[in-house]
Structure formats: structure tokens, C-alpha cells
Amino acid sequence: MVASGIRVTKTKNDIPFRVTSFQNGDDLVFFPEKQQYFLFYSGIPTPDRCTIESTKVYQVTQLPRYEKPEV
């Protein structure tokens, strides 16, 4: 999956949340105050509640950068 970054916003009741939108149209919504995640599948109005079953820390990887040679 390819995501477009995180959009930070608030509900009408002023509750902060973050949305990660994916290229296929799905949205992952995170409510930091309650540590809750919801996945909205593209075209389906009812979200699926997500649960964290485990976590893992990955090493940071720096991708190679292409630089155009000087002419």
C-alpha cells in the first residue's frame, strides 16, 4: 500500500484525529486521545475498528538518492 501522508484535523466536537489516505481510496483514521484506529475501505461508509495486537520497531533505512550528474 502507498499512503499520501497524514492529515491532522478535528471532529465537529473538537476531538483531534489523524487520517492516512491510501492510493486505493482507503483511509486509516487514528484518534490519539483514546489510541483508537478505524479503517474506512474505499466505497464503504461503515468503518472497521482496528486493534493493535503487537508492535515491532524496525531499523531506519535510508534509500539511495539519485543525483543528476553535472554536465
Predicted model as a PDB file, atoms N, CA, C, CB and O in Angstrom, pLDDT in the B-factor column:
MODEL        1                                                                  
ATOM      1  N   MET A   1       0.837  -1.175   0.000  1.00 54.00           N  
ATOM      2  CA  MET A   1       0.000   0.000   0.000  1.00 54.00           C  
ATOM      3  C   MET A   1       0.885   1.242   0.000  1.00 54.00           C  
ATOM      4  CB  MET A   1      -0.954  -0.004   1.212  1.00 54.00           C  
ATOM      5  O   MET A   1       1.947   1.271   0.621  1.00 54.00           O  
ATOM      6  N   VAL A   2       0.431   2.242  -0.695  1.00 58.00           N  
ATOM      7  CA  VAL A   2       1.139   3.511  -0.742  1.00 58.00           C  
ATOM      8  C   VAL A   2       0.242   4.569  -0.129  1.00 58.00           C  
ATOM      9  CB  VAL A   2       1.545   3.888  -2.201  1.00 58.00           C  
ATOM     10  O   VAL A   2      -0.900   4.743  -0.554  1.00 58.00           O  
ATOM     11  N   ALA A   3       0.759   5.284   0.877  1.00 61.00           N  
ATOM     12  CA  ALA A   3      -0.011   6.318   1.560  1.00 61.00           C  
ATOM     13  C   ALA A   3       0.499   7.695   1.166  1.00 61.00           C  
ATOM     14  CB  ALA A   3       0.062   6.135   3.086  1.00 61.00           C  
ATOM     15  O   ALA A   3       1.643   7.856   0.742  1.00 61.00           O  
ATOM     16  N   SER A   4      -0.373   8.682   1.315  1.00 67.00           N  
ATOM     17  CA  SER A   4      -0.038  10.043   0.902  1.00 67.00           C  
ATOM     18  C   SER A   4       0.373  10.942   2.056  1.00 67.00           C  
ATOM     19  CB  SER A   4      -1.201  10.654   0.193  1.00 67.00           C  
ATOM     20  O   SER A   4       0.446  12.159   1.885  1.00 67.00           O  
ATOM     21  N   GLY A   5       0.639  10.384   3.213  1.00 73.00           N  
ATOM     22  CA  GLY A   5       0.985  11.202   4.365  1.00 73.00           C  
ATOM     23  C   GLY A   5      -0.176  11.280   5.340  1.00 73.00           C  
ATOM     24  O   GLY A   5      -1.189  10.602   5.167  1.00 73.00           O  
ATOM     25  N   ILE A   6      -0.028  12.101   6.353  1.00 85.00           N  
ATOM     26  CA  ILE A   6      -1.034  12.189   7.413  1.00 85.00           C  
ATOM     27  C   ILE A   6      -1.667  13.577   7.414  1.00 85.00           C  
ATOM     28  CB  ILE A   6      -0.407  11.878   8.796  1.00 85.00           C  
ATOM     29  O   ILE A   6      -0.969  14.589   7.353  1.00 85.00           O  
ATOM     30  N   ARG A   7      -2.990  13.609   7.484  1.00 88.00           N  
ATOM     31  CA  ARG A   7      -3.745  14.860   7.586  1.00 88.00           C  
ATOM     32  C   ARG A   7      -4.290  14.950   9.008  1.00 88.00           C  
ATOM     33  CB  ARG A   7      -4.911  14.930   6.516  1.00 88.00           C  
ATOM     34  O   ARG A   7      -4.968  14.030   9.467  1.00 88.00           O  
ATOM     35  N   VAL A   8      -4.004  16.040   9.708  1.00 90.00           N  
ATOM     36  CA  VAL A   8      -4.452  16.243  11.080  1.00 90.00           C  
ATOM     37  C   VAL A   8      -5.670  17.160  11.059  1.00 90.00           C  
ATOM     38  CB  VAL A   8      -3.312  16.844  11.966  1.00 90.00           C  
ATOM     39  O   VAL A   8      -5.644  18.220  10.435  1.00 90.00           O  
ATOM     40  N   THR A   9      -6.740  16.748  11.744  1.00 91.00           N  
ATOM     41  CA  THR A   9      -7.975  17.536  11.747  1.00 91.00           C  
ATOM     42  C   THR A   9      -8.734  17.282  13.044  1.00 91.00           C  
ATOM     43  CB  THR A   9      -8.863  17.190  10.515  1.00 91.00           C  
ATOM     44  O   THR A   9      -8.213  16.625  13.944  1.00 91.00           O  
ATOM     45  N   LYS A  10      -9.960  17.794  13.150  1.00 93.00           N  
ATOM     46  CA  LYS A  10     -10.789  17.613  14.342  1.00 93.00           C  
ATOM     47  C   LYS A  10     -12.223  17.303  13.930  1.00 93.00           C  
ATOM     48  CB  LYS A  10     -10.744  18.871  15.243  1.00 93.00           C  
ATOM     49  O   LYS A  10     -12.666  17.676  12.844  1.00 93.00           O  
ATOM     50  N   THR A  11     -12.949  16.606  14.828  1.00 91.00           N  
ATOM     51  CA  THR A  11     -14.365  16.345  14.597  1.00 91.00           C  
ATOM     52  C   THR A  11     -15.163  17.612  14.895  1.00 91.00           C  
ATOM     53  CB  THR A  11     -14.864  15.159  15.472  1.00 91.00           C  
ATOM     54  O   THR A  11     -14.603  18.609  15.352  1.00 91.00           O  
ATOM     55  N   LYS A  12     -16.476  17.573  14.636  1.00 93.00           N  
ATOM     56  CA  LYS A  12     -17.343  18.712  14.950  1.00 93.00           C  
ATOM     57  C   LYS A  12     -17.347  19.009  16.445  1.00 93.00           C  
ATOM     58  CB  LYS A  12     -18.770  18.444  14.468  1.00 93.00           C  
ATOM     59  O   LYS A  12     -17.604  20.141  16.856  1.00 93.00           O  
ATOM     60  N   ASN A  13     -17.059  17.983  17.265  1.00 94.00           N  
ATOM     61  CA  ASN A  13     -16.998  18.158  18.723  1.00 94.00           C  
ATOM     62  C   ASN A  13     -15.596  18.513  19.206  1.00 94.00           C  
ATOM     63  CB  ASN A  13     -17.468  16.892  19.419  1.00 94.00           C  
ATOM     64  O   ASN A  13     -15.306  18.424  20.399  1.00 94.00           O  
ATOM     65  N   ASP A  14     -14.726  18.916  18.279  1.00 94.00           N  
ATOM     66  CA  ASP A  14     -13.361  19.353  18.590  1.00 94.00           C  
ATOM     67  C   ASP A  14     -12.451  18.234  19.097  1.00 94.00           C  
ATOM     68  CB  ASP A  14     -13.410  20.444  19.615  1.00 94.00           C  
ATOM     69  O   ASP A  14     -11.525  18.501  19.863  1.00 94.00           O  
ATOM     70  N   ILE A  15     -12.695  16.990  18.687  1.00 94.00           N  
ATOM     71  CA  ILE A  15     -11.843  15.855  19.051  1.00 94.00           C  
ATOM     72  C   ILE A  15     -10.797  15.673  17.942  1.00 94.00           C  
ATOM     73  CB  ILE A  15     -12.697  14.536  19.256  1.00 94.00           C  
ATOM     74  O   ILE A  15     -11.165  15.457  16.787  1.00 94.00           O  
ATOM     75  N   PRO A  16      -9.508  15.756  18.270  1.00 95.00           N  
ATOM     76  CA  PRO A  16      -8.479  15.638  17.237  1.00 95.00           C  
ATOM     77  C   PRO A  16      -8.355  14.212  16.702  1.00 95.00           C  
ATOM     78  CB  PRO A  16      -7.140  16.097  17.785  1.00 95.00           C  
ATOM     79  O   PRO A  16      -8.499  13.238  17.442  1.00 95.00           O  
ATOM     80  N   PHE A  17      -8.084  14.114  15.405  1.00 96.00           N  
ATOM     81  CA  PHE A  17      -7.798  12.813  14.798  1.00 96.00           C  
ATOM     82  C   PHE A  17      -6.894  13.006  13.602  1.00 96.00           C  
ATOM     83  CB  PHE A  17      -9.099  12.091  14.383  1.00 96.00           C  
ATOM     84  O   PHE A  17      -6.749  14.115  13.086  1.00 96.00           O  
ATOM     85  N   ARG A  18      -6.279  11.900  13.160  1.00 95.00           N  
ATOM     86  CA  ARG A  18      -5.364  11.917  12.014  1.00 95.00           C  
ATOM     87  C   ARG A  18      -5.860  10.942  10.966  1.00 95.00           C  
ATOM     88  CB  ARG A  18      -3.914  11.564  12.445  1.00 95.00           C  
ATOM     89  O   ARG A  18      -6.359   9.865  11.293  1.00 95.00           O  
ATOM     90  N   VAL A  19      -5.722  11.318   9.715  1.00 95.00           N  
ATOM     91  CA  VAL A  19      -6.158  10.464   8.608  1.00 95.00           C  
ATOM     92  C   VAL A  19      -4.975  10.182   7.693  1.00 95.00           C  
ATOM     93  CB  VAL A  19      -7.319  11.129   7.815  1.00 95.00           C  
ATOM     94  O   VAL A  19      -4.285  11.098   7.248  1.00 95.00           O  
ATOM     95  N   THR A  20      -4.753   8.902   7.419  1.00 94.00           N  
ATOM     96  CA  THR A  20      -3.783   8.484   6.414  1.00 94.00           C  
ATOM     97  C   THR A  20      -4.579   7.942   5.243  1.00 94.00           C  
ATOM     98  CB  THR A  20      -2.770   7.412   6.977  1.00 94.00           C  
ATOM     99  O   THR A  20      -5.293   6.948   5.379  1.00 94.00           O  
ATOM    100  N   SER A  21      -4.459   8.596   4.084  1.00 92.00           N  
ATOM    101  CA  SER A  21      -5.188   8.179   2.888  1.00 92.00           C  
ATOM    102  C   SER A  21      -4.274   7.347   2.004  1.00 92.00           C  
ATOM    103  CB  SER A  21      -5.732   9.404   2.111  1.00 92.00           C  
ATOM    104  O   SER A  21      -3.125   7.713   1.757  1.00 92.00           O  
ATOM    105  N   PHE A  22      -4.798   6.224   1.532  1.00 91.00           N  
ATOM    106  CA  PHE A  22      -4.030   5.319   0.686  1.00 91.00           C  
ATOM    107  C   PHE A  22      -4.425   5.491  -0.774  1.00 91.00           C  
ATOM    108  CB  PHE A  22      -4.234   3.865   1.127  1.00 91.00           C  
ATOM    109  O   PHE A  22      -5.517   5.967  -1.085  1.00 91.00           O  
ATOM    110  N   GLN A  23      -3.532   5.102  -1.649  1.00 88.00           N  
ATOM    111  CA  GLN A  23      -3.721   5.268  -3.086  1.00 88.00           C  
ATOM    112  C   GLN A  23      -4.960   4.535  -3.594  1.00 88.00           C  
ATOM    113  CB  GLN A  23      -2.495   4.777  -3.827  1.00 88.00           C  
ATOM    114  O   GLN A  23      -5.556   4.960  -4.584  1.00 88.00           O  
ATOM    115  N   ASN A  24      -5.362   3.440  -2.937  1.00 91.00           N  
ATOM    116  CA  ASN A  24      -6.527   2.689  -3.388  1.00 91.00           C  
ATOM    117  C   ASN A  24      -7.849   3.274  -2.878  1.00 91.00           C  
ATOM    118  CB  ASN A  24      -6.405   1.253  -2.943  1.00 91.00           C  
ATOM    119  O   ASN A  24      -8.911   2.709  -3.137  1.00 91.00           O  
ATOM    120  N   GLY A  25      -7.795   4.412  -2.149  1.00 91.00           N  
ATOM    121  CA  GLY A  25      -9.008   5.068  -1.679  1.00 91.00           C  
ATOM    122  C   GLY A  25      -9.371   4.753  -0.240  1.00 91.00           C  
ATOM    123  O   GLY A  25     -10.301   5.354   0.296  1.00 91.00           O  
ATOM    124  N   ASP A  26      -8.664   3.825   0.407  1.00 94.00           N  
ATOM    125  CA  ASP A  26      -8.910   3.513   1.817  1.00 94.00           C  
ATOM    126  C   ASP A  26      -8.351   4.632   2.701  1.00 94.00           C  
ATOM    127  CB  ASP A  26      -8.273   2.146   2.198  1.00 94.00           C  
ATOM    128  O   ASP A  26      -7.399   5.312   2.321  1.00 94.00           O  
ATOM    129  N   ASP A  27      -8.951   4.816   3.882  1.00 94.00           N  
ATOM    130  CA  ASP A  27      -8.473   5.795   4.859  1.00 94.00           C  
ATOM    131  C   ASP A  27      -8.308   5.124   6.215  1.00 94.00           C  
ATOM    132  CB  ASP A  27      -9.446   6.997   4.962  1.00 94.00           C  
ATOM    133  O   ASP A  27      -9.204   4.418   6.678  1.00 94.00           O  
ATOM    134  N   LEU A  28      -7.162   5.347   6.851  1.00 95.00           N  
ATOM    135  CA  LEU A  28      -6.920   4.890   8.211  1.00 95.00           C  
ATOM    136  C   LEU A  28      -7.039   6.101   9.124  1.00 95.00           C  
ATOM    137  CB  LEU A  28      -5.516   4.197   8.352  1.00 95.00           C  
ATOM    138  O   LEU A  28      -6.297   7.073   8.979  1.00 95.00           O  
ATOM    139  N   VAL A  29      -7.985   6.037  10.076  1.00 95.00           N  
ATOM    140  CA  VAL A  29      -8.247   7.158  10.981  1.00 95.00           C  
ATOM    141  C   VAL A  29      -7.752   6.779  12.374  1.00 95.00           C  
ATOM    142  CB  VAL A  29      -9.773   7.525  11.006  1.00 95.00           C  
ATOM    143  O   VAL A  29      -8.047   5.696  12.878  1.00 95.00           O  
ATOM    144  N   PHE A  30      -6.993   7.690  12.990  1.00 95.00           N  
ATOM    145  CA  PHE A  30      -6.433   7.460  14.320  1.00 95.00           C  
ATOM    146  C   PHE A  30      -6.866   8.575  15.263  1.00 95.00           C  
ATOM    147  CB  PHE A  30      -4.890   7.371  14.261  1.00 95.00           C  
ATOM    148  O   PHE A  30      -6.691   9.757  14.968  1.00 95.00           O  
ATOM    149  N   PHE A  31      -7.442   8.179  16.414  1.00 95.00           N  
ATOM    150  CA  PHE A  31      -7.817   9.108  17.466  1.00 95.00           C  
ATOM    151  C   PHE A  31      -6.765   8.984  18.581  1.00 95.00           C  
ATOM    152  CB  PHE A  31      -9.279   8.814  18.003  1.00 95.00           C  
ATOM    153  O   PHE A  31      -6.815   8.036  19.365  1.00 95.00           O  
ATOM    154  N   PRO A  32      -5.811   9.933  18.663  1.00 93.00           N  
ATOM    155  CA  PRO A  32      -4.699   9.795  19.611  1.00 93.00           C  
ATOM    156  C   PRO A  32      -5.113   9.830  21.085  1.00 93.00           C  
ATOM    157  CB  PRO A  32      -3.705  10.880  19.364  1.00 93.00           C  
ATOM    158  O   PRO A  32      -4.474   9.179  21.911  1.00 93.00           O  
ATOM    159  N   GLU A  33      -6.161  10.570  21.430  1.00 93.00           N  
ATOM    160  CA  GLU A  33      -6.553  10.662  22.840  1.00 93.00           C  
ATOM    161  C   GLU A  33      -7.025   9.316  23.399  1.00 93.00           C  
ATOM    162  CB  GLU A  33      -7.656  11.701  23.006  1.00 93.00           C  
ATOM    163  O   GLU A  33      -6.826   9.030  24.579  1.00 93.00           O  
ATOM    164  N   LYS A  34      -7.647   8.494  22.552  1.00 93.00           N  
ATOM    165  CA  LYS A  34      -8.143   7.184  23.006  1.00 93.00           C  
ATOM    166  C   LYS A  34      -7.338   6.026  22.426  1.00 93.00           C  
ATOM    167  CB  LYS A  34      -9.607   7.022  22.628  1.00 93.00           C  
ATOM    168  O   LYS A  34      -7.632   4.861  22.696  1.00 93.00           O  
ATOM    169  N   GLN A  35      -6.308   6.355  21.619  1.00 92.00           N  
ATOM    170  CA  GLN A  35      -5.476   5.339  20.980  1.00 92.00           C  
ATOM    171  C   GLN A  35      -6.330   4.349  20.186  1.00 92.00           C  
ATOM    172  CB  GLN A  35      -4.643   4.594  22.031  1.00 92.00           C  
ATOM    173  O   GLN A  35      -6.134   3.138  20.282  1.00 92.00           O  
ATOM    174  N   GLN A  36      -7.283   4.874  19.397  1.00 95.00           N  
ATOM    175  CA  GLN A  36      -8.172   4.034  18.591  1.00 95.00           C  
ATOM    176  C   GLN A  36      -7.923   4.263  17.105  1.00 95.00           C  
ATOM    177  CB  GLN A  36      -9.645   4.320  18.934  1.00 95.00           C  
ATOM    178  O   GLN A  36      -7.692   5.385  16.655  1.00 95.00           O  
ATOM    179  N   TYR A  37      -7.979   3.150  16.351  1.00 96.00           N  
ATOM    180  CA  TYR A  37      -7.818   3.183  14.907  1.00 96.00           C  
ATOM    181  C   TYR A  37      -9.083   2.655  14.236  1.00 96.00           C  
ATOM    182  CB  TYR A  37      -6.586   2.361  14.474  1.00 96.00           C  
ATOM    183  O   TYR A  37      -9.722   1.728  14.734  1.00 96.00           O  
ATOM    184  N   PHE A  38      -9.437   3.262  13.092  1.00 97.00           N  
ATOM    185  CA  PHE A  38     -10.559   2.797  12.284  1.00 97.00           C  
ATOM    186  C   PHE A  38     -10.123   2.807  10.830  1.00 97.00           C  
ATOM    187  CB  PHE A  38     -11.832   3.683  12.501  1.00 97.00           C  
ATOM    188  O   PHE A  38      -9.452   3.740  10.387  1.00 97.00           O  
ATOM    189  N   LEU A  39     -10.503   1.770  10.080  1.00 96.00           N  
ATOM    190  CA  LEU A  39     -10.179   1.686   8.665  1.00 96.00           C  
ATOM    191  C   LEU A  39     -11.450   1.837   7.856  1.00 96.00           C  
ATOM    192  CB  LEU A  39      -9.471   0.356   8.333  1.00 96.00           C  
ATOM    193  O   LEU A  39     -12.391   1.056   8.005  1.00 96.00           O  
ATOM    194  N   PHE A  40     -11.474   2.855   6.990  1.00 96.00           N  
ATOM    195  CA  PHE A  40     -12.582   3.075   6.067  1.00 96.00           C  
ATOM    196  C   PHE A  40     -12.151   2.539   4.705  1.00 96.00           C  
ATOM    197  CB  PHE A  40     -12.981   4.600   5.989  1.00 96.00           C  
ATOM    198  O   PHE A  40     -11.284   3.117   4.049  1.00 96.00           O  
ATOM    199  N   TYR A  41     -12.758   1.439   4.289  1.00 96.00           N  
ATOM    200  CA  TYR A  41     -12.462   0.896   2.965  1.00 96.00           C  
ATOM    201  C   TYR A  41     -13.135   1.751   1.915  1.00 96.00           C  
ATOM    202  CB  TYR A  41     -12.922  -0.574   2.846  1.00 96.00           C  
ATOM    203  O   TYR A  41     -14.244   2.240   2.126  1.00 96.00           O  
ATOM    204  N   SER A  42     -12.485   1.932   0.802  1.00 95.00           N  
ATOM    205  CA  SER A  42     -12.998   2.758  -0.288  1.00 95.00           C  
ATOM    206  C   SER A  42     -14.401   2.318  -0.701  1.00 95.00           C  
ATOM    207  CB  SER A  42     -12.052   2.696  -1.490  1.00 95.00           C  
ATOM    208  O   SER A  42     -14.630   1.150  -1.013  1.00 95.00           O  
ATOM    209  N   GLY A  43     -15.339   3.270  -0.699  1.00 93.00           N  
ATOM    210  CA  GLY A  43     -16.706   2.991  -1.144  1.00 93.00           C  
ATOM    211  C   GLY A  43     -17.600   2.372  -0.084  1.00 93.00           C  
ATOM    212  O   GLY A  43     -18.776   2.126  -0.353  1.00 93.00           O  
ATOM    213  N   ILE A  44     -17.085   2.113   1.111  1.00 94.00           N  
ATOM    214  CA  ILE A  44     -17.886   1.516   2.181  1.00 94.00           C  
ATOM    215  C   ILE A  44     -17.975   2.536   3.319  1.00 94.00           C  
ATOM    216  CB  ILE A  44     -17.262   0.149   2.681  1.00 94.00           C  
ATOM    217  O   ILE A  44     -16.946   2.886   3.898  1.00 94.00           O  
ATOM    218  N   PRO A  45     -19.182   3.027   3.657  1.00 91.00           N  
ATOM    219  CA  PRO A  45     -19.309   4.099   4.643  1.00 91.00           C  
ATOM    220  C   PRO A  45     -19.079   3.683   6.099  1.00 91.00           C  
ATOM    221  CB  PRO A  45     -20.655   4.694   4.528  1.00 91.00           C  
ATOM    222  O   PRO A  45     -18.782   4.539   6.933  1.00 91.00           O  
ATOM    223  N   THR A  46     -19.208   2.395   6.426  1.00 95.00           N  
ATOM    224  CA  THR A  46     -19.051   1.931   7.799  1.00 95.00           C  
ATOM    225  C   THR A  46     -17.608   1.489   8.038  1.00 95.00           C  
ATOM    226  CB  THR A  46     -20.031   0.774   8.099  1.00 95.00           C  
ATOM    227  O   THR A  46     -17.105   0.624   7.321  1.00 95.00           O  
ATOM    228  N   PRO A  47     -16.932   2.072   9.040  1.00 95.00           N  
ATOM    229  CA  PRO A  47     -15.527   1.708   9.277  1.00 95.00           C  
ATOM    230  C   PRO A  47     -15.378   0.396  10.023  1.00 95.00           C  
ATOM    231  CB  PRO A  47     -14.832   2.801  10.050  1.00 95.00           C  
ATOM    232  O   PRO A  47     -16.297  -0.053  10.708  1.00 95.00           O  
ATOM    233  N   ASP A  48     -14.213  -0.212   9.884  1.00 96.00           N  
ATOM    234  CA  ASP A  48     -13.820  -1.368  10.690  1.00 96.00           C  
ATOM    235  C   ASP A  48     -12.931  -0.859  11.811  1.00 96.00           C  
ATOM    236  CB  ASP A  48     -13.083  -2.462   9.826  1.00 96.00           C  
ATOM    237  O   ASP A  48     -11.982  -0.115  11.565  1.00 96.00           O  
ATOM    238  N   ARG A  49     -13.236  -1.256  13.048  1.00 96.00           N  
ATOM    239  CA  ARG A  49     -12.389  -0.868  14.166  1.00 96.00           C  
ATOM    240  C   ARG A  49     -11.166  -1.783  14.173  1.00 96.00           C  
ATOM    241  CB  ARG A  49     -13.168  -0.946  15.525  1.00 96.00           C  
ATOM    242  O   ARG A  49     -11.289  -3.003  14.058  1.00 96.00           O  
ATOM    243  N   CYS A  50     -10.004  -1.189  14.308  1.00 95.00           N  
ATOM    244  CA  CYS A  50      -8.749  -1.934  14.312  1.00 95.00           C  
ATOM    245  C   CYS A  50      -8.250  -2.089  15.745  1.00 95.00           C  
ATOM    246  CB  CYS A  50      -7.685  -1.227  13.436  1.00 95.00           C  
ATOM    247  O   CYS A  50      -8.507  -1.243  16.602  1.00 95.00           O  
ATOM    248  N   THR A  51      -7.541  -3.171  15.984  1.00 91.00           N  
ATOM    249  CA  THR A  51      -6.912  -3.375  17.289  1.00 91.00           C  
ATOM    250  C   THR A  51      -5.426  -3.636  17.076  1.00 91.00           C  
ATOM    251  CB  THR A  51      -7.582  -4.557  18.065  1.00 91.00           C  
ATOM    252  O   THR A  51      -5.028  -4.256  16.090  1.00 91.00           O  
ATOM    253  N   ILE A  52      -4.625  -3.162  17.998  1.00 88.00           N  
ATOM    254  CA  ILE A  52      -3.182  -3.401  17.946  1.00 88.00           C  
ATOM    255  C   ILE A  52      -2.911  -4.699  18.691  1.00 88.00           C  
ATOM    256  CB  ILE A  52      -2.366  -2.201  18.569  1.00 88.00           C  
ATOM    257  O   ILE A  52      -3.143  -4.796  19.896  1.00 88.00           O  
ATOM    258  N   GLU A  53      -2.423  -5.685  17.972  1.00 91.00           N  
ATOM    259  CA  GLU A  53      -2.123  -6.974  18.585  1.00 91.00           C  
ATOM    260  C   GLU A  53      -0.669  -7.079  19.013  1.00 91.00           C  
ATOM    261  CB  GLU A  53      -2.455  -8.095  17.628  1.00 91.00           C  
ATOM    262  O   GLU A  53      -0.351  -7.786  19.969  1.00 91.00           O  
ATOM    263  N   SER A  54       0.212  -6.382  18.315  1.00 91.00           N  
ATOM    264  CA  SER A  54       1.622  -6.352  18.692  1.00 91.00           C  
ATOM    265  C   SER A  54       2.283  -5.193  17.961  1.00 91.00           C  
ATOM    266  CB  SER A  54       2.334  -7.707  18.359  1.00 91.00           C  
ATOM    267  O   SER A  54       1.717  -4.626  17.026  1.00 91.00           O  
ATOM    268  N   THR A  55       3.474  -4.853  18.395  1.00 89.00           N  
ATOM    269  CA  THR A  55       4.241  -3.804  17.726  1.00 89.00           C  
ATOM    270  C   THR A  55       5.657  -4.300  17.493  1.00 89.00           C  
ATOM    271  CB  THR A  55       4.247  -2.491  18.560  1.00 89.00           C  
ATOM    272  O   THR A  55       6.113  -5.239  18.145  1.00 89.00           O  
ATOM    273  N   LYS A  56       6.343  -3.667  16.563  1.00 89.00           N  
ATOM    274  CA  LYS A  56       7.721  -4.021  16.254  1.00 89.00           C  
ATOM    275  C   LYS A  56       8.443  -2.755  15.836  1.00 89.00           C  
ATOM    276  CB  LYS A  56       7.799  -5.114  15.138  1.00 89.00           C  
ATOM    277  O   LYS A  56       7.882  -1.915  15.132  1.00 89.00           O  
ATOM    278  N   VAL A  57       9.676  -2.620  16.265  1.00 89.00           N  
ATOM    279  CA  VAL A  57      10.497  -1.481  15.892  1.00 89.00           C  
ATOM    280  C   VAL A  57      11.433  -1.929  14.768  1.00 89.00           C  
ATOM    281  CB  VAL A  57      11.302  -0.926  17.124  1.00 89.00           C  
ATOM    282  O   VAL A  57      12.176  -2.900  14.915  1.00 89.00           O  
ATOM    283  N   TYR A  58      11.388  -1.215  13.655  1.00 83.00           N  
ATOM    284  CA  TYR A  58      12.249  -1.518  12.519  1.00 83.00           C  
ATOM    285  C   TYR A  58      13.400  -0.532  12.466  1.00 83.00           C  
ATOM    286  CB  TYR A  58      11.454  -1.488  11.206  1.00 83.00           C  
ATOM    287  O   TYR A  58      13.264   0.624  12.864  1.00 83.00           O  
ATOM    288  N   GLN A  59      14.534  -1.003  11.969  1.00 84.00           N  
ATOM    289  CA  GLN A  59      15.667  -0.114  11.767  1.00 84.00           C  
ATOM    290  C   GLN A  59      15.324   0.896  10.687  1.00 84.00           C  
ATOM    291  CB  GLN A  59      16.938  -0.909  11.392  1.00 84.00           C  
ATOM    292  O   GLN A  59      14.633   0.581   9.719  1.00 84.00           O  
ATOM    293  N   VAL A  60      15.815   2.105  10.867  1.00 78.00           N  
ATOM    294  CA  VAL A  60      15.603   3.138   9.854  1.00 78.00           C  
ATOM    295  C   VAL A  60      16.494   2.820   8.663  1.00 78.00           C  
ATOM    296  CB  VAL A  60      15.905   4.569  10.420  1.00 78.00           C  
ATOM    297  O   VAL A  60      17.681   2.528   8.815  1.00 78.00           O  
ATOM    298  N   THR A  61      15.910   2.882   7.491  1.00 79.00           N  
ATOM    299  CA  THR A  61      16.650   2.617   6.269  1.00 79.00           C  
ATOM    300  C   THR A  61      16.672   3.874   5.418  1.00 79.00           C  
ATOM    301  CB  THR A  61      16.033   1.435   5.490  1.00 79.00           C  
ATOM    302  O   THR A  61      15.638   4.509   5.212  1.00 79.00           O  
ATOM    303  N   GLN A  62      17.825   4.225   4.935  1.00 79.00           N  
ATOM    304  CA  GLN A  62      17.927   5.381   4.064  1.00 79.00           C  
ATOM    305  C   GLN A  62      18.012   4.881   2.630  1.00 79.00           C  
ATOM    306  CB  GLN A  62      19.159   6.265   4.431  1.00 79.00           C  
ATOM    307  O   GLN A  62      18.938   4.157   2.265  1.00 79.00           O  
ATOM    308  N   LEU A  63      17.046   5.271   1.835  1.00 76.00           N  
ATOM    309  CA  LEU A  63      17.021   4.855   0.439  1.00 76.00           C  
ATOM    310  C   LEU A  63      18.082   5.616  -0.345  1.00 76.00           C  
ATOM    311  CB  LEU A  63      15.624   5.081  -0.175  1.00 76.00           C  
ATOM    312  O   LEU A  63      18.384   6.765  -0.022  1.00 76.00           O  
ATOM    313  N   PRO A  64      18.654   4.987  -1.378  1.00 80.00           N  
ATOM    314  CA  PRO A  64      19.656   5.677  -2.182  1.00 80.00           C  
ATOM    315  C   PRO A  64      19.025   6.873  -2.904  1.00 80.00           C  
ATOM    316  CB  PRO A  64      20.297   4.705  -3.199  1.00 80.00           C  
ATOM    317  O   PRO A  64      17.872   6.814  -3.331  1.00 80.00           O  
ATOM    318  N   ARG A  65      19.780   7.932  -3.031  1.00 81.00           N  
ATOM    319  CA  ARG A  65      19.264   9.136  -3.670  1.00 81.00           C  
ATOM    320  C   ARG A  65      19.952   9.318  -5.015  1.00 81.00           C  
ATOM    321  CB  ARG A  65      19.476  10.383  -2.768  1.00 81.00           C  
ATOM    322  O   ARG A  65      21.174   9.217  -5.118  1.00 81.00           O  
ATOM    323  N   TYR A  66      19.161   9.583  -6.034  1.00 82.00           N  
ATOM    324  CA  TYR A  66      19.707   9.819  -7.356  1.00 82.00           C  
ATOM    325  C   TYR A  66      19.983  11.295  -7.537  1.00 82.00           C  
ATOM    326  CB  TYR A  66      18.755   9.311  -8.442  1.00 82.00           C  
ATOM    327  O   TYR A  66      19.118  12.135  -7.291  1.00 82.00           O  
ATOM    328  N   GLU A  67      21.197  11.606  -7.967  1.00 84.00           N  
ATOM    329  CA  GLU A  67      21.529  12.991  -8.269  1.00 84.00           C  
ATOM    330  C   GLU A  67      22.005  13.053  -9.714  1.00 84.00           C  
ATOM    331  CB  GLU A  67      22.615  13.548  -7.286  1.00 84.00           C  
ATOM    332  O   GLU A  67      22.872  12.291 -10.143  1.00 84.00           O  
ATOM    333  N   LYS A  68      21.420  13.966 -10.433  1.00 85.00           N  
ATOM    334  CA  LYS A  68      21.757  14.139 -11.845  1.00 85.00           C  
ATOM    335  C   LYS A  68      23.208  14.627 -11.969  1.00 85.00           C  
ATOM    336  CB  LYS A  68      20.775  15.142 -12.529  1.00 85.00           C  
ATOM    337  O   LYS A  68      23.595  15.609 -11.335  1.00 85.00           O  
ATOM    338  N   PRO A  69      24.008  13.928 -12.795  1.00 85.00           N  
ATOM    339  CA  PRO A  69      25.411  14.356 -12.945  1.00 85.00           C  
ATOM    340  C   PRO A  69      25.500  15.729 -13.612  1.00 85.00           C  
ATOM    341  CB  PRO A  69      26.207  13.320 -13.769  1.00 85.00           C  
ATOM    342  O   PRO A  69      24.695  16.084 -14.473  1.00 85.00           O  
ATOM    343  N   GLU A  70      26.519  16.488 -13.175  1.00 85.00           N  
ATOM    344  CA  GLU A  70      26.732  17.804 -13.795  1.00 85.00           C  
ATOM    345  C   GLU A  70      27.282  17.620 -15.194  1.00 85.00           C  
ATOM    346  CB  GLU A  70      27.695  18.675 -12.947  1.00 85.00           C  
ATOM    347  O   GLU A  70      28.059  16.702 -15.455  1.00 85.00           O  
ATOM    348  N   VAL A  71      26.875  18.490 -16.078  1.00 77.00           N  
ATOM    349  CA  VAL A  71      27.312  18.397 -17.478  1.00 77.00           C  
ATOM    350  C   VAL A  71      28.463  19.317 -17.742  1.00 77.00           C  
ATOM    351  CB  VAL A  71      26.173  18.718 -18.427  1.00 77.00           C  
ATOM    352  O   VAL A  71      28.963  19.374 -18.866  1.00 77.00           O  
TER     353      VAL A  71                                                      
ENDMDL                                                                          
END                                                                             
